[in-house]
Amino acid sequence: MFGKLMKHEFRATARIIPLSWAAMIVITALYVLVNKLEIEWLTGTSVIFVVVAVVAVSIIALLVVAARFYQTMYKNESYLTHTLPVTSGQILLSKVLVGVFWIFTSLLLTLGGIAVIFAPLYDTMPELQAIVEFVLGWIKQVGVVPVIAAAVLMGLLSCMESVAHIYTAVTLGNLPGNQKHSLALSVVFYLLINQVLTNAFGILVLVLPPALRFTPSGVSLVMAVPLTSLMNIAEAGVSFFDYGITGLILQYAADIVLLLVVKKLLDKKLSVR
């Protein structure tokens, strides 16, 4: 039954998001064509359209994921959702997995669009060339597979964080007594959750050891306070950057706690229209 639940969730959310992908790909292809043909009067306009398309892809994915959760858990479709022969945990898990998939794939497309935007500038900007060469050299030192694996993992965790914040905000906005202003309250709760947690864990990442130390030759684990390296980074001879992994672990642990809170509220405080 869980497999059927996932299949239905994918089908329901695949009606809009892939259309935004197709639109972005077409707009980006036209931008590349304009640059290849060197049509100067169209270059500036096409860049604007590409930027808008790139931003829209990620925003649309977030909005679709949020709207789908709201419609199926608290609006008309919720009467069908909550009568399915599955647990609330399975329903929530299916929505989390599908939401992470769409947000992550949209993120990859967004990064691809950004790369396309900056590609024509590569030959005319020595600073950009230096950055790209440094990054590629660093990846070669560390290893392509570990870097890709770490990037994918961080991307998936970041998308899970977005889903956790959205689902928590929508759930709080639809608690009994809040439904009259559920949309506005959901937006307010999302902004509060996102802002408070981002600031709190941003501080923890800086002050809690251990840390991952990034140097031109690779990455290592060190028992150091990341804030110390940040304060000394401007000093001559300092060629490393520390990133606290304890704060990072706590950050994603908090996202899991938020999803567990959502499940608890679904079980105990569910109120549908």
C-alpha positions as CSV (number, residue, x, y, z in Angstrom):
1,M,0.0,0.0,0.0
2,F,2.9,2.4,0.7
3,G,4.2,1.9,-2.8
4,K,0.8,2.8,-4.2
5,L,0.7,5.8,-2.0
6,M,4.1,7.0,-3.3
7,K,3.0,6.3,-6.9
8,H,-0.1,8.4,-6.5
9,E,1.8,11.2,-4.8
10,F,4.3,11.3,-7.7
11,R,1.5,11.4,-10.3
12,A,-0.3,14.2,-8.5
13,T,2.7,16.4,-8.1
14,A,4.1,15.7,-11.6
15,R,1.4,17.9,-13.3
16,I,3.1,21.2,-12.7
17,I,6.7,21.0,-11.7
18,P,8.0,19.3,-14.9
19,L,6.3,22.0,-16.9
20,S,8.4,24.6,-15.1
21,W,11.5,22.5,-15.9
22,A,10.5,22.4,-19.6
23,A,9.9,26.2,-19.7
24,M,13.3,26.9,-18.1
25,I,15.1,24.5,-20.5
26,V,13.5,26.3,-23.5
27,I,14.3,29.8,-22.2
28,T,17.9,28.7,-21.3
29,A,18.4,27.1,-24.8
30,L,17.2,30.4,-26.4
31,Y,19.7,32.3,-24.2
32,V,22.5,29.9,-25.4
33,L,21.4,30.4,-29.0
34,V,21.4,34.2,-28.7
35,N,25.0,34.1,-27.3
36,K,26.2,31.7,-30.0
37,L,24.7,34.0,-32.7
38,E,26.1,37.0,-30.9
39,I,22.8,38.9,-31.1
40,E,23.8,41.7,-28.7
41,W,20.4,43.5,-28.5
42,L,18.8,40.3,-27.2
43,T,21.5,39.3,-24.8
44,G,20.4,41.5,-21.9
45,T,16.8,40.6,-22.2
46,S,17.5,36.9,-22.5
47,V,19.6,37.0,-19.3
48,I,16.7,38.5,-17.4
49,F,14.3,35.8,-18.6
50,V,16.8,33.0,-17.7
51,V,17.3,34.5,-14.2
52,V,13.6,34.6,-13.7
53,A,13.1,31.1,-15.0
54,V,16.0,29.7,-12.8
55,V,14.5,31.3,-9.7
56,A,10.9,30.3,-10.6
57,V,11.9,26.6,-10.9
58,S,12.8,26.3,-7.2
59,I,10.0,28.5,-6.0
60,I,7.4,26.6,-7.9
61,A,8.7,23.3,-6.5
62,L,8.4,24.7,-3.0
63,L,4.9,26.0,-3.6
64,V,3.6,22.8,-5.2
65,V,5.0,20.7,-2.3
66,A,3.3,23.1,0.2
67,A,0.0,23.3,-1.6
68,R,-0.1,19.5,-2.1
69,F,0.4,18.9,1.6
70,Y,-2.3,21.5,2.5
71,Q,-4.8,20.2,0.0
72,T,-4.5,16.5,0.9
73,M,-4.1,16.9,4.7
74,Y,-6.4,19.7,5.6
75,K,-8.7,20.6,2.7
76,N,-11.3,18.6,0.7
77,E,-8.9,15.8,-0.3
78,S,-8.0,15.2,3.4
79,Y,-11.3,13.2,3.9
80,L,-10.0,10.6,1.4
81,T,-6.3,10.8,2.6
82,H,-7.2,10.1,6.2
83,T,-9.4,7.1,5.4
84,L,-6.7,5.2,3.5
85,P,-5.6,1.9,5.1
86,V,-2.2,3.3,6.0
87,T,-0.8,5.0,9.1
88,S,-0.3,8.7,9.5
89,G,3.4,8.0,9.6
90,Q,3.3,6.3,6.2
91,I,1.3,9.2,4.7
92,L,3.8,11.8,6.1
93,L,6.8,9.8,4.9
94,S,5.4,9.5,1.4
95,K,4.9,13.2,1.2
96,V,8.4,13.9,2.7
97,L,10.1,11.6,0.1
98,V,8.2,13.0,-2.8
99,G,8.7,16.6,-1.6
100,V,12.5,16.1,-1.2
101,F,12.7,14.5,-4.7
102,W,11.0,17.4,-6.4
103,I,12.8,20.1,-4.5
104,F,16.2,18.4,-5.0
105,T,15.8,17.8,-8.7
106,S,14.6,21.4,-9.1
107,L,17.7,22.5,-7.2
108,L,19.9,20.6,-9.6
109,L,18.2,22.3,-12.6
110,T,18.6,25.7,-10.9
111,L,22.3,25.1,-10.4
112,G,22.6,24.1,-14.1
113,G,20.8,27.3,-15.1
114,I,23.2,29.4,-13.0
115,A,26.1,27.6,-14.7
116,V,24.7,28.4,-18.1
117,I,24.3,32.1,-17.2
118,F,27.9,32.4,-16.1
119,A,29.4,30.3,-18.9
120,P,29.6,33.2,-21.5
121,L,31.5,35.2,-18.9
122,Y,34.2,32.6,-18.2
123,D,36.5,33.8,-21.0
124,T,36.2,37.5,-20.1
125,M,36.5,37.3,-16.3
126,P,39.9,36.2,-14.9
127,E,38.4,36.2,-11.4
128,L,35.8,33.6,-12.4
129,Q,38.5,31.5,-14.2
130,A,40.6,31.5,-11.0
131,I,37.7,30.5,-8.8
132,V,36.7,27.6,-11.2
133,E,40.3,26.4,-11.5
134,F,40.7,26.5,-7.7
135,V,37.5,24.5,-7.1
136,L,38.3,21.9,-9.8
137,G,41.8,21.6,-8.4
138,W,40.5,21.1,-4.9
139,I,38.0,18.5,-6.1
140,K,40.8,16.6,-7.8
141,Q,42.8,16.7,-4.6
142,V,39.9,15.4,-2.4
143,G,38.5,13.0,-5.0
144,V,35.6,13.4,-7.4
145,V,33.4,10.6,-5.9
146,P,33.7,11.8,-2.2
147,V,32.9,15.4,-3.2
148,I,29.9,14.4,-5.3
149,A,28.6,12.1,-2.6
150,A,29.0,14.8,0.1
151,A,27.3,17.4,-2.2
152,V,24.4,15.1,-2.9
153,L,24.0,14.2,0.8
154,M,24.1,17.9,1.8
155,G,21.6,18.8,-0.9
156,L,19.2,16.1,0.1
157,L,19.4,17.1,3.8
158,S,18.9,20.7,2.8
159,C,15.8,19.8,0.9
160,M,14.5,17.7,3.8
161,E,15.0,20.8,5.9
162,S,12.8,22.8,3.5
163,V,10.1,20.1,3.6
164,A,10.2,19.9,7.4
165,H,9.8,23.7,7.8
166,I,7.0,23.8,5.2
167,Y,5.0,20.9,6.7
168,T,5.4,22.2,10.3
169,A,4.3,25.6,9.3
170,V,1.2,24.4,7.4
171,T,0.3,22.0,10.3
172,L,0.6,24.8,12.9
173,G,-1.4,27.1,10.7
174,N,-4.2,24.5,10.5
175,L,-4.5,23.6,14.2
176,P,-8.0,24.0,15.7
177,G,-8.7,27.7,16.1
178,N,-6.2,28.7,13.4
179,Q,-8.1,27.6,10.3
180,K,-9.9,30.9,9.7
181,H,-6.5,32.5,8.9
182,S,-4.7,29.3,8.0
183,L,-2.9,30.6,4.9
184,A,-1.5,33.7,6.6
185,L,-0.6,31.9,9.8
186,S,1.2,29.2,7.8
187,V,3.3,31.8,6.1
188,V,4.1,33.5,9.4
189,F,5.0,30.2,11.1
190,Y,7.2,29.3,8.1
191,L,9.1,32.6,8.3
192,L,9.5,32.3,12.1
193,I,10.7,28.7,12.0
194,N,13.1,29.3,9.2
195,Q,14.5,32.5,10.7
196,V,14.9,31.2,14.2
197,L,16.4,27.8,13.3
198,T,18.7,29.3,10.7
199,N,20.1,31.8,13.1
200,A,20.3,29.4,16.0
201,F,22.1,26.6,14.2
202,G,24.2,29.1,12.3
203,I,25.7,30.2,15.6
204,L,26.1,26.6,16.7
205,V,28.0,25.7,13.5
206,L,30.5,28.5,14.4
207,V,31.0,27.8,18.1
208,L,30.8,24.0,18.6
209,P,33.7,21.7,17.8
210,P,34.8,19.4,16.1
211,A,35.1,20.9,12.7
212,L,35.8,20.0,9.1
213,R,38.9,21.9,8.0
214,F,39.0,22.8,4.4
215,T,42.5,23.5,2.9
216,P,43.8,23.7,-0.6
217,S,45.0,20.1,-0.3
218,G,41.8,18.5,1.1
219,V,39.5,18.1,4.1
220,S,40.3,16.9,7.6
221,L,38.5,16.6,11.0
222,V,40.0,18.8,13.7
223,M,39.0,19.6,17.3
224,A,38.8,23.3,16.8
225,V,36.2,26.1,17.3
226,P,35.2,27.2,13.8
227,L,34.7,30.8,14.8
228,T,38.5,31.0,15.6
229,S,39.4,30.2,12.0
230,L,36.8,32.7,10.7
231,M,38.3,35.4,12.9
232,N,41.8,34.6,11.7
233,I,41.0,34.1,8.0
234,A,42.2,37.6,7.1
235,E,45.6,37.0,8.6
236,A,48.6,36.4,6.3
237,G,49.4,32.7,5.9
238,V,45.9,31.4,7.0
239,S,44.8,29.1,4.2
240,F,42.1,27.0,5.7
241,F,38.4,27.3,6.7
242,D,36.7,25.4,9.5
243,Y,33.1,24.3,9.5
244,G,31.5,22.9,12.6
245,I,29.8,19.5,12.1
246,T,28.2,19.3,15.5
247,G,26.0,22.3,14.8
248,L,25.2,20.8,11.4
249,I,24.2,17.4,12.9
250,L,22.0,19.2,15.4
251,Q,20.4,21.2,12.7
252,Y,19.2,18.2,10.7
253,A,18.3,16.4,13.9
254,A,16.0,19.3,14.6
255,D,14.4,18.8,11.2
256,I,13.6,15.2,12.1
257,V,12.1,16.3,15.4
258,L,9.9,18.8,13.5
259,L,8.6,16.0,11.3
260,L,7.9,13.9,14.4
261,V,6.0,16.8,15.9
262,V,3.9,17.1,12.6
263,K,3.1,13.4,12.9
264,K,2.1,13.8,16.6
265,L,-0.2,16.7,15.7
266,L,-1.7,14.8,12.9
267,D,-2.6,12.0,15.3
268,K,-3.8,14.2,18.2
269,K,-4.8,17.6,16.9
270,L,-6.0,17.0,13.3
271,S,-8.7,19.4,12.2
272,V,-9.8,19.4,8.5
273,R,-12.3,21.5,6.6
